[in-house]
Amino acid sequence: MEKIGKYDVIRELGRGATSTVFLAHDSFADRDVAVKLAFPEVLKDPERGKLYSHLFLNEASLAGKLNQPHIVQIYDAVVEENLAYIVMEYVPGGTLEDFCDPAKLLPVERAVEIIFKCTRALDSAFRLGITHRDIKPANILLAESDARGFSGDIKISDFGAALTAGTDRTQVSGIGSPAYMSPQQVKEQPLDHRTDIYSLGVVMYQMLTGQLPFQASTNYNMVYQIIHLAPTPPGQLRHDLPPALEAIVQKAMAKDLDDRYATWEEFAHDLAQAVRNKQLQARQDEFADTEKFDTLRALPFFAGFSDVEIWEVLRFSRWDKVTPGDVIMRDGEKGDFFCFLAEGELKVTKGGKILNLLTAGDCFGEMAVIAGGHKTRGADVVALTQAKIVTVKGEALHKASETCRMHFYQSFLEVLASRLALANARLAAF
């Protein structure tokens, strides 16, 4: 394809279920633009055609109205029976989706900055009577410097599903991405800006933890969770997360409208306060993410894990430094966590007698978790030297991805088999 209307096509940027986005050049304005072109077969479809023509018309109607630095500008639009396209500002840095990957999470301060900019953009839209209704990482675009050095701006795109106060145009239901929908949206209740506040809370949750608050194999199960279940607190998935941010995410995602932020100003204020009060600083003893990754990657226990799964473990594990004499586990206590020794030496004792010495790479305490947290510890584990301990709670493991859990249990079996072989060898020596 060489041209779309008066625009010279340069290359394809992306393709979705209903449209293709092209990079094109507007020779009249002498600027590069992004052109979203609907598939002709979609427009002709007797069921979907009317819906998607409506979405294109809806977005086209906002041309020139949303003049805000963090909202993608719409320059031109054509919506006809067999042709529909929208010409908009070209934003070269891709989408926020990449930085919701557990292996690519942004620093906390940067994530907060992006969410703050989103609140200002959506507040501007709200003041014009516009509710987006489809806030998700794929609709938050990054300036080129953002993608490379995390120093540029964001742009919110795709207002096709937006509600506009006072319009005579029929508003369609069932629009949006289920994982990011508010309880009010999935129940098809009347909506206002607070549904966008909820959706942005989900995006923030994902940016901080690397996973969605609710995950399901069907839309029905997803809807049930959104309406009835509480998400795992983000601090349980990322142990270095400042409590102030956890509170902000939870308030933005409150199921009851009365418990949720009432305005974008309130949401933005709490984000700004967290930054101003330096509540985003990690603990002084916190290890760098790269150090954590390299440490786990080198441990034999994690040999079968993919890099993405290693990053996932990094997010839900706790890292601590201990000094000689510190007790990590106590005989007789119920256990709801297990540990890895990343560095140093530990001793395992029972009644004052040394049973074993643990060195870097050893896993310990896993039997209590395998037994569902009901099994009591059978010995004390005490630090002999300065040591680094990686702790994983049983609850966090149960909520990890399926493949991550599978690799954990495979490695547990290998650890137990190795211990059994060692015990048999010792018995044979007597």
Beta strands, then each sheet from edge to edge (+ up, - down):
strand 1: 3-4
strand 2: 7-15
strand 3: 19-26
strand 4: 31-38
strand 5: 74-79
strand 6: 84-89
strand 7: 130-131
strand 8: 140-142
strand 9: 154-156
strand 10: 163-164
strand 11: 318-322
strand 12: 327-329
strand 13: 337-343
strand 14: 346-350
strand 15: 353-358
strand 16: 363-364
strand 17: 380-383
strand 18: 387-393
sheet 1: 1+ 2- 3+ 4- 6+ 5-
sheet 2: 7+ 10-
sheet 3: 8+ 9-
sheet 4: 11+ 18- 13+ 16-
sheet 5: 12+ 17- 14+ 15-
end
